Amino acid sequence: MNAENLIALLVAAPLLGAAVLLCGGRRLDRAGHWLGTVLAAASFVVAVVLFTDMLGKGAEDRALHQKLFSWIPVEGFQADVAFQLDQLSMTFVLLITGVGTLIHIYSIGYMEHDERRRRFFGYLNLFLAAMLILVIADNYLLLYVGWEGVGLASYLLIGFWQHKPSAATAAKKAFLVNRVGDMGLSIAIMLMFTTFGTFAFAPVLEAAEGGQPSEGKLTAIGLMLLLAACGKSAQVPLQSWLGDAMEGPTPVSALIHAATMVTAGVYLIVRSGAIFNAAPDAQLVVVVVGAVTLIFGAIVGCAKDDIKKALAGSTMSQIGYMILAAGLGPIGYVFAIMHLVTHGFFKAGLFLGAGSVMHGMNDEVDMRKFGGLRKYMPVTFVTFGLGYLAIIGFPGLSGFFSKDKIIEAAFAKGGTEGWILGAVTLLGAAITAFYMTRVMLLTFFGEKRWQPDGEGHEPHPHESPKSMTIPMIVLAFGSVFAGGFFSIGDRFLHWLEPVTGHDHGDAPIGATTVTAATMVVLVVGVAIAWVMYGRKPVPVVAPRGSLLTRAARRDLLQDDFNHVVLVRGGEHLTRSLVYVDHTLVDGVVNGTAASMGGLSGRLRKLQNGYARSYAVSMFGGTAVLIAATLLMRAV
C-alpha cells in the first residue's frame, strides 16, 4: 500500500471511535474506554509508519497528498476533501496522536468512577479526529471544517460535568468567544477566494509569495487569520475563555492546553507564513499580540491559587511566546513550532500532574491547602518537578533549548524592535520562573496545610494508579530530552526549513550572551519566589495583596472589560436598533399603510351605489376631457 493511502486512516480511526462510542449506547459502557484508547493509539501507529516513510525520502520530496473526493464541484468553485502531509503537518500529527494517546490512557484511571466515561472517550476521539483534519487539510475550507470540529468537541469536553453550573457556563463562554475568532477565519477564506480564485494552500501561498495581490488585501487576510488564531490560541483580546475552561476534567485541560486546541492558531499562522511575509503590517500586529499575551498570561499565573488556573495562565503566556516567534517571520517560524512541541510534553505533564494531585486530595485545587505532598506522591513530585524545570528553562531540559531560541530570534529581529522584543521575552522568562516556582513550593514543599472539608473528611494524599503515572513518566522523558534531541546538529531546523523557510536575522548580541541573560533572570525569578513562599509558612487564606495582585486574581479585569464594552455595549446597541426599528422602519411602514387606508376610506365614499351619481361623474369627466382638448388646440 502506498503511503498516501494511509493518510485518511489517521482521521478514520478516532472518527470511527467517536461514532461507535457516541451512538453505541450503554452496551459499550464496560469496554468503551478501551476502544477509544486503542483507536487513538492506532492513529499514532499510522503516524509513526508515515513518519518513517517520510524520513526515507529527500527533504524536498517528503510531502504526500491524498484526494478523497470532490466536495463541491461546480463551475468556478472547486472544493475537495484532500489531505496534505508534509514536515509541518507531520510534526503536529505525531504530537496530537502521541500526547493524545497518553491522555487517553491517563483518563482510564482518572475517569474510572464516572458513570459517563464511555461518552467522555467518545468526545476525546472526536476531538482528535477534528484536530487531525485541521492540520492535514490541503486547503483552508477543509481546515475550517476541522477548526469548527475542534470548537464543538472542546465545548462538549469543557462542559462534560454539565451538572455543575460553572462548567456549563465555561463551555458556553469558550464556544462564544471562539465564534468571534471563527468569523475571522471565514472572512479570510472568502477574501482568499475573491482574491485568488481558490482556497487551496499551494496556489494561495505561491500567489502571495509572487506578490500578485496588493499588500492591502494580504494585510486584510492576515489580520483575519490572526483574529482566528487569537480565538483558538487564547491570545489577547480573545483570551478570556481559557481560565474558565479549567472547569472540565483535568485530562481535557491537558489535551486542550498542551498539544492540540491552543496550538491551532500557531499552526494557522506558520502555515500561512507566505501571506504574513508579504504583509509586514499584519506581521507586526502578530508580534504585538504575542508580546502582550506573553506578559498578560504570566502576570495572571502569578496570582492564582487554583493550581489548574495557574497553569492556564502559564499556557496563555507560553502560546504568546509561540505567536511572537511566528510573527517574526522566517526568523522565528521553526522556533515557534519547536517550542510548541516541547511545550506539548512539559505542559501536558504538568496538567496531568495537577490532576494526580487532585486525585489524591479529594479534588481540591487550592494550592494553599496542599503543602509537603512530595512525601506522599513521589512519582507525581518527580514528574511534575521535571516539567517545572523544563518550562522555566533549566539548562539541558527541553524548555531551555526551545525558549532560548525564541529569545535569540527576538533579538535577531534587529533595531529598536529587536531590543524591545528581546527585553519582553526575558521579562516573561523571569515571571515564568517566579510563578512556576510558586506552584512547586505551595504544592510539594513546606508543611501540610490541608484541612477537613465541610463534612469533616480530611484528605489522605496518596500516589495515583499506574494508568495515570505511566503517561506522566513518558511525558517527563519528553520534557527532559526532546529539546536537546531537536537541537543536536540543528535537527529540527533542517526538518522544517523546506516548508517554513528560515532566516538567521541580524542578532545584535551572541547566543552565549542571551543564554547568560536568561539564566540571570531565571535565578532572579526563582529567588523571589523562594523568599515569598519558601522561607516562611504560607497562610491558608490568601492575604489581600496589592492592587496588581487583586487585579491579576480577576484575570486583570478581562471579564469586567468584556462586560462593560461588549455585553453592555451590545445591550445598548440592541436597544438602539430596536428603537430605530420601531420608530423609523416600522414607523414608515405603518405610516404608509395608515395613509393608504385613510385615502382608500375617503375614496370609498364616492362609491355610493346610485346610478345618477355615476352618470354625473362620467359627465363631469367627459366635460373635463373636452375642455382640455379644446385648450390644447387653441394653444
C-alpha positions in Angstrom: 0.0 0.0 0.0 1.3 3.5 -0.9 1.9 5.8 2.0 -0.5 8.3 0.5 -3.4 5.8 1.1 -2.7 5.7 4.8 -3.2 9.4 5.4 -7.0 9.1 5.7 -6.6 6.3 8.3 -5.1 9.0 10.7 -8.6 10.6 10.9 -10.7 7.5 10.3 -9.5 5.6 13.4 -10.6 8.2 16.0 -13.6 9.3 13.9 -14.8 5.7 14.0 -14.2 5.6 17.7 -16.3 8.7 18.2 -19.2 7.3 16.1 -19.2 4.0 17.8 -18.9 5.3 21.4 -21.4 8.1 21.0 -24.0 6.0 19.1 -23.4 2.5 20.5 -25.4 3.1 23.7 -24.8 1.7 27.2 -23.8 -1.7 26.0 -20.4 -0.3 25.5 -20.0 1.2 28.9 -17.7 -1.6 30.2 -15.2 -1.5 27.3 -15.8 1.8 25.6 -12.8 3.5 27.2 -10.5 0.7 25.9 -12.0 1.1 22.4 -11.4 4.8 22.4 -7.8 4.4 23.7 -7.0 1.6 21.2 -8.2 3.6 18.2 -6.3 6.7 19.4 -3.2 4.5 19.6 -3.9 3.1 16.2 -3.8 6.6 14.7 -0.5 7.1 16.4 0.9 3.9 14.9 -0.2 5.0 11.4 1.5 8.4 12.1 4.8 6.6 13.0 4.6 4.5 9.8 4.1 7.6 7.7 6.9 9.4 9.6 9.3 6.5 8.9 8.4 6.6 5.2 8.9 10.3 5.1 12.4 10.0 6.7 13.4 7.7 3.8 12.9 10.5 1.2 14.8 13.6 0.4 13.9 16.8 2.2 12.1 18.3 -0.9 10.2 15.1 -1.8 8.5 14.4 1.6 5.1 16.0 1.0 2.3 13.5 0.5 -1.2 14.2 -0.9 -4.4 12.2 -0.9 -7.6 13.3 -2.5 -10.7 11.5 -1.3 -13.4 13.2 -3.3 -14.7 16.5 -4.7 -16.9 18.0 -2.0 -18.4 20.9 -4.0 -17.7 20.6 -7.7 -19.4 23.5 -9.6 -18.2 25.8 -12.3 -15.7 28.3 -10.9 -15.8 26.7 -7.4 -14.0 23.5 -6.6 -13.8 22.2 -3.0 -12.0 19.0 -2.4 -11.7 16.7 0.6 -8.0 16.2 0.2 -5.1 15.8 2.7 -1.6 17.1 2.7 1.2 15.6 4.9 4.5 17.5 4.9 7.1 18.1 7.6 4.9 20.8 9.3 1.7 18.8 9.4 3.7 15.6 10.3 5.1 17.3 13.4 1.6 18.1 14.6 0.2 14.7 13.7 2.8 13.0 15.9 2.3 15.4 18.7 -1.5 15.2 18.6 -1.7 11.4 18.3 1.2 10.7 20.7 0.2 13.0 23.5 -3.5 12.3 22.8 -3.0 8.6 23.3 -1.2 9.2 26.6 -4.0 11.4 27.8 -6.5 8.6 26.8 -4.5 6.1 28.9 -4.4 8.6 31.8 -8.2 9.1 31.6 -8.8 5.4 32.1 -7.8 5.8 35.7 -8.8 9.4 36.2 -12.4 8.9 35.0 -12.8 5.3 36.4 -15.7 6.2 38.6 -17.5 8.5 36.2 -20.8 6.8 35.0 -20.5 8.7 31.7 -16.9 7.5 30.9 -17.9 6.0 27.5 -19.2 9.3 26.3 -16.1 11.1 27.6 -13.9 8.9 25.5 -16.2 9.4 22.5 -15.7 13.2 22.9 -11.9 12.7 23.2 -11.9 10.7 19.9 -14.0 13.3 18.2 -11.5 16.0 19.4 -8.5 14.1 18.0 -10.3 13.5 14.6 -11.2 17.2 14.3 -7.7 18.3 15.2 -6.1 15.9 12.7 -8.4 17.2 9.9 -7.3 20.7 10.8 -3.6 20.0 10.5 -3.6 17.7 7.4 -6.1 19.5 5.3 -4.7 20.7 2.0 -7.0 23.8 1.7 -8.4 26.4 4.0 -12.0 25.3 3.6 -11.3 21.8 4.9 -9.1 23.3 7.6 -12.2 25.3 8.6 -14.2 22.0 9.0 -11.6 20.7 11.4 -11.4 24.2 13.1 -15.1 24.1 13.8 -15.0 20.4 14.8 -12.4 21.3 17.4 -14.6 24.1 18.7 -17.5 21.7 19.1 -15.5 19.0 20.7 -14.0 21.4 23.2 -17.4 22.7 24.1 -18.6 19.2 24.8 -15.4 18.4 26.9 -15.2 21.6 28.9 -18.9 21.3 29.8 -18.7 17.5 30.4 -19.7 17.8 34.0 -22.7 19.8 33.0 -24.4 19.2 36.3 -22.0 22.0 37.6 -23.3 25.4 36.6 -19.8 26.7 36.4 -18.8 24.0 33.9 -21.8 24.7 31.7 -21.1 28.4 31.8 -17.4 27.9 31.0 -18.3 25.7 28.0 -20.7 28.3 26.6 -18.1 31.1 27.2 -15.4 29.2 25.3 -17.9 28.4 22.5 -19.0 32.1 22.1 -15.5 33.6 22.3 -14.2 31.2 19.7 -17.1 32.1 17.4 -15.7 35.6 17.2 -12.3 34.2 16.1 -14.1 31.8 13.7 -15.7 34.7 11.9 -12.2 36.0 11.2 -11.2 32.7 9.5 -14.4 32.6 7.5 -13.9 36.1 6.3 -10.3 35.3 5.4 -11.4 32.3 3.4 -13.9 34.5 1.5 -11.2 37.1 0.8 -8.9 34.4 -0.4 -11.4 33.1 -2.9 -12.3 36.5 -4.3 -8.6 37.4 -4.5 -7.0 34.2 -5.7 -10.0 32.2 -7.1 -9.1 29.3 -4.8 -8.5 28.4 -1.2 -6.0 25.6 -1.6 -2.8 26.1 0.2 -0.4 25.7 -2.7 -1.8 28.3 -5.2 -2.7 30.8 -2.5 0.7 30.8 -0.9 2.5 30.8 -4.2 0.5 33.8 -5.3 1.3 35.6 -2.1 5.0 34.9 -2.5 4.8 36.2 -6.1 3.3 39.4 -4.9 0.3 39.2 -7.2 -2.4 40.7 -4.9 -1.9 44.1 -3.3 -0.4 44.4 0.1 -3.6 45.8 1.4 -5.6 42.7 0.5 -2.9 40.5 2.1 -2.9 42.6 5.2 -6.7 42.2 5.5 -6.4 38.4 5.0 -3.5 38.2 7.5 -5.4 40.2 10.2 -8.5 38.0 9.8 -6.3 34.9 10.2 -4.8 36.4 13.3 -8.2 37.0 14.7 -9.0 33.4 14.2 -5.7 32.4 15.9 -6.5 34.7 18.9 -9.7 32.8 19.4 -8.3 29.3 19.3 -5.0 30.1 21.0 -6.4 32.3 23.7 -4.5 35.4 22.8 -5.4 39.0 23.7 -8.2 40.1 23.2 -9.9 36.7 22.9 -8.2 35.1 25.9 -10.9 35.2 28.5 -12.2 31.7 27.9 -9.0 29.8 28.8 -9.1 30.1 32.6 -12.7 29.2 32.8 -12.1 26.1 30.7 -10.4 24.5 33.7 -13.9 23.5 34.8 -13.6 20.5 32.5 -11.9 17.2 33.7 -8.2 17.5 34.1 -7.4 15.3 31.0 -9.4 17.8 29.0 -7.2 20.6 30.3 -4.1 18.7 29.3 -5.4 17.9 25.8 -6.7 21.4 25.1 -3.9 23.4 26.7 -0.9 21.3 25.8 -0.7 19.8 22.4 -3.9 20.5 20.5 -6.5 23.3 20.5 -4.5 26.2 21.7 -1.7 25.4 19.3 -4.1 25.6 16.3 -3.6 29.3 16.0 0.2 28.9 15.9 -0.2 26.3 13.1 -2.5 28.6 11.1 0.0 31.5 11.2 3.0 29.4 10.3 1.1 27.5 7.6 0.1 30.9 6.2 3.6 32.3 6.5 3.8 33.5 2.9 0.8 35.7 3.4 2.3 37.3 6.5 5.7 37.7 4.9 4.1 39.8 2.2 2.1 41.8 4.7 4.5 43.4 7.2 1.8 45.4 8.9 -0.2 42.2 9.7 3.1 40.5 10.8 3.8 43.4 13.2 0.3 43.0 14.8 1.1 39.3 15.3 4.2 40.2 17.2 2.5 42.8 19.3 -0.4 40.3 20.2 2.1 37.6 21.2 4.2 40.0 23.3 1.2 41.4 25.1 -0.3 38.0 25.8 3.1 36.6 26.9 3.2 39.2 29.8 -0.6 39.1 30.4 -0.7 35.4 31.0 2.4 35.4 33.1 1.0 38.0 35.4 -2.3 36.2 35.8 -0.4 33.0 36.6 1.4 34.7 39.4 -1.7 35.4 41.4 -3.8 32.2 41.0 -4.2 29.8 44.0 -6.1 27.3 41.9 -3.3 25.0 40.5 -5.1 24.4 37.2 -5.8 28.1 36.6 -2.2 29.0 37.4 -1.2 26.5 34.7 -3.8 28.0 32.4 -2.2 31.4 32.8 1.1 29.7 32.0 -0.3 28.2 28.8 -1.5 31.6 27.7 1.9 33.0 28.3 3.8 30.2 26.5 1.5 30.4 23.5 2.3 34.1 23.5 6.0 33.1 23.0 5.0 31.0 20.1 2.8 33.7 18.5 5.6 36.2 18.9 8.1 33.9 17.3 5.7 33.2 14.4 5.3 37.0 14.0 9.0 37.3 13.5 8.6 35.6 10.1 11.3 33.2 8.8 13.5 34.1 11.7 11.1 32.5 14.1 8.8 30.0 12.4 10.9 27.0 13.2 11.4 28.0 16.8 7.7 28.7 17.3 6.9 25.1 16.3 9.9 23.7 18.3 8.7 25.4 21.4 5.1 24.2 20.6 6.3 20.6 20.6 8.4 20.8 23.8 5.6 22.7 25.5 3.3 19.9 24.5 5.4 17.5 26.6 6.0 19.5 29.7 2.7 21.3 29.9 0.7 18.0 29.4 2.9 16.5 32.1 2.2 19.5 34.4 -1.6 19.3 33.9 -1.6 15.5 34.4 0.5 16.0 37.5 -2.1 18.6 38.7 -4.8 16.0 38.1 -2.8 13.4 40.1 -2.6 15.9 43.0 -6.3 16.5 42.8 -6.9 12.7 42.6 -5.1 12.3 45.9 -6.6 15.4 47.6 -10.3 14.8 47.1 -10.4 17.1 44.0 -9.0 20.0 46.0 -7.5 22.7 43.7 -6.4 25.4 46.1 -2.6 25.2 46.4 -2.8 27.0 49.8 -4.4 23.8 51.1 -1.6 21.5 49.8 2.0 21.6 51.1 4.5 18.8 51.7 3.0 16.5 49.1 6.4 15.3 47.8 6.4 12.8 50.7 3.1 11.3 49.7 3.2 11.4 45.9 6.9 10.8 44.9 6.2 9.9 41.3 3.9 12.9 40.8 6.5 15.1 42.5 9.4 13.9 40.3 7.5 14.1 37.0 5.9 17.4 37.9 9.2 18.7 39.0 10.9 17.8 35.7 8.1 19.6 33.9 8.6 22.6 36.1 12.4 22.7 35.4 11.7 22.3 31.6 9.2 25.2 31.5 11.4 27.6 33.4 14.3 26.8 31.0 16.6 24.9 33.3 19.9 24.2 31.4 19.8 20.9 29.5 16.0 20.4 29.6 13.6 20.9 26.7 12.4 24.4 27.5 16.0 25.6 27.8 16.6 24.9 24.1 13.3 26.0 22.6 12.6 29.1 24.7 16.1 30.4 24.4 15.8 30.1 20.6 12.8 32.3 20.7 14.6 34.9 22.8 17.5 34.8 20.4 15.2 35.2 17.4 13.5 38.2 19.1 16.9 40.0 19.4 17.8 38.9 15.9 14.9 41.0 14.6 17.3 43.8 14.8 17.0 47.5 15.5 14.9 49.0 18.3 12.1 46.5 17.7 14.6 43.6 18.3 15.8 45.1 21.6 12.2 45.7 22.8 11.1 42.2 21.9 14.2 40.7 23.4 13.5 42.5 26.7 9.9 41.4 26.7 10.9 37.7 26.2 13.4 38.0 29.0 10.9 39.6 31.3 8.5 36.8 30.5 11.2 34.2 31.4 11.7 35.8 34.8 8.0 35.9 35.6 7.7 32.3 34.4 10.4 31.2 36.8 8.6 33.0 39.6 5.1 31.7 39.2 6.1 28.1 38.4 8.4 28.1 41.5 5.5 29.4 43.5 3.4 26.4 42.2 6.1 23.9 43.2 6.6 25.4 46.7 2.9 25.7 47.5 2.1 22.2 46.3 5.1 20.0 47.2 7.1 21.8 49.9 6.6 23.2 53.4 4.3 21.8 56.0 1.0 20.2 55.2 -1.9 22.7 55.2 -4.9 20.5 54.2 -7.9 20.7 56.4 -11.1 18.7 56.8 -13.9 19.6 54.4 -17.4 20.8 55.4 -18.4 17.2 56.2 -15.3 16.6 58.4 -13.5 14.4 55.9 -9.7 15.1 55.8 -7.8 14.3 52.6 -5.4 11.4 52.7 -3.0 12.1 49.9 -1.7 9.1 48.0 0.0 8.2 44.7 -2.1 7.7 41.7 -2.6 4.4 39.9 -0.2 3.3 37.2 -2.6 4.1 34.4 -2.1 7.7 35.5 1.6 7.7 36.5 2.9 5.9 33.4 1.8 8.6 31.0 3.2 11.2 33.3 6.6 9.4 33.3 6.6 9.2 29.5 5.9 12.9 29.2 8.6 13.6 31.8 11.1 12.0 29.4 9.9 14.3 26.7 10.3 17.2 29.0 13.9 16.3 29.7 15.2 15.1 26.4 13.1 16.4 23.5 14.7 19.9 23.3 18.2 18.5 23.3 17.4 15.9 20.7 15.9 18.6 18.4 18.9 20.9 18.8 21.7 18.4 18.0 23.0 19.4 14.6 20.0 21.8 14.2 18.0 18.6 13.5 14.6 20.3 14.0 15.6 23.3 11.9 16.7 21.2 9.0 13.5 19.1 9.3 11.1 22.1 9.0 13.1 24.5 6.8 11.9 23.1 3.5 8.3 24.1 4.5 8.7 27.2 6.7 12.0 28.6 5.4 14.5 30.2 7.8 16.4 33.4 8.1 19.1 33.8 10.8 18.4 37.6 11.1 20.9 40.1 12.4 21.4 39.4 16.1 23.0 42.4 18.0 24.2 40.0 20.7 25.5 36.5 20.6 23.8 33.3 21.7 26.1 32.9 24.7 25.1 36.4 26.0 21.4 35.6 25.5 21.8 32.3 27.5 23.6 34.1 30.3 20.9 36.8 30.5 18.2 34.1 30.5 20.0 32.3 33.4 20.2 35.5 35.3 16.5 36.3 35.1 15.7 32.6 35.8 17.7 32.8 39.1 16.1 36.1 40.0 12.6 34.7 39.4 13.2 31.6 41.5 14.9 33.6 44.3 12.0 36.0 44.6 9.5 33.1 44.8 11.6 31.3 47.4 11.8 34.5 49.6 8.0 34.9 49.3 6.8 31.3 49.6 9.7 29.1 50.7 11.2 30.8 53.7 8.1 31.3 55.8 4.8 29.5 56.4 2.2 30.1 53.8 -1.2 31.2 55.1 -4.2 29.0 54.2 -6.2 32.1 53.4 -4.6 34.4 50.8 -3.8 37.9 52.0 -5.5 40.8 50.4 -2.4 41.6 48.3 -1.5 44.7 46.2 -3.7 46.3 43.6 -1.9 44.4 40.9 -2.3 41.1 42.7 -6.1 41.7 43.2 -6.4 42.6 39.5 -4.5 39.5 38.5 -6.7 37.3 40.6 -9.6 38.6 38.5 -7.6 38.0 35.3 -6.5 41.6 35.0 -10.2 42.6 34.9 -10.7 41.0 31.4 -14.2 39.8 32.2 -15.1 43.2 33.6 -13.8 44.8 30.5 -15.7 42.4 28.3 -18.9 43.0 30.3 -18.7 46.8 30.1 -17.5 47.0 26.5 -19.1 44.0 24.8 -22.1 42.9 27.0 -23.3 46.4 28.0 -22.3 47.8 24.7 -24.1 45.1 22.9 -27.2 45.7 25.1 -27.2 49.4 24.3 -26.6 48.8 20.6 -29.5 46.3 20.6 -31.8 48.7 22.3 -30.9 51.4 19.9 -31.5 49.2 16.9 -34.9 48.1 18.4 -35.8 51.8 18.9 -34.8 52.7 15.3 -36.7 49.6 14.0 -39.9 50.6 15.9 -39.8 54.3 15.3 -38.2 54.6 11.8 -38.6 51.4 9.9 -41.9 50.3 11.4 -43.0 54.0 11.5 -42.5 54.4 7.8 -44.2 51.1 7.0 -47.1 51.6 9.4 -47.5 55.3 8.4 -47.7 54.3 4.7 -50.2 51.7 5.5 -52.3 54.1 7.6 -52.2 56.7 4.9 -53.3 54.3 2.2 -56.0 53.1 4.5 -57.3 56.6 5.1 -57.1 57.5 1.4 -59.0 54.4 0.4 -61.6 55.1 3.0 -62.2 58.5 1.6 -62.3 57.3 -2.0 -64.7 54.5 -0.9 -67.3 57.2 -0.1 -67.5 58.1 -3.8 -68.8 54.6 -4.5 -72.4 55.1 -3.1 -74.2 52.7 -5.4 -76.5 55.3 -7.1 -76.6 55.3 -10.9 -77.3 59.0 -11.1 -74.1 59.7 -9.1 -72.0 57.6 -11.5 -73.7 59.3 -14.5 -72.8 62.8 -13.1 -69.2 61.6 -12.6 -69.0 60.3 -16.1 -70.5 63.5 -17.5 -68.1 65.7 -15.4 -65.1 63.6 -16.6 -66.2 63.9 -20.2 -66.6 67.6 -19.8 -63.1 68.0 -18.4 -61.6 66.0 -21.3 -63.4 68.1 -23.9 -62.3 71.3 -22.3 -58.7 70.1 -22.1 -58.7 69.1 -25.8 -60.1 72.5 -26.9 -57.5 74.3 -24.8 -54.6 72.3 -26.3 -55.9 73.1 -29.9 -56.2 76.8 -29.1 -52.6 76.8 -27.9 
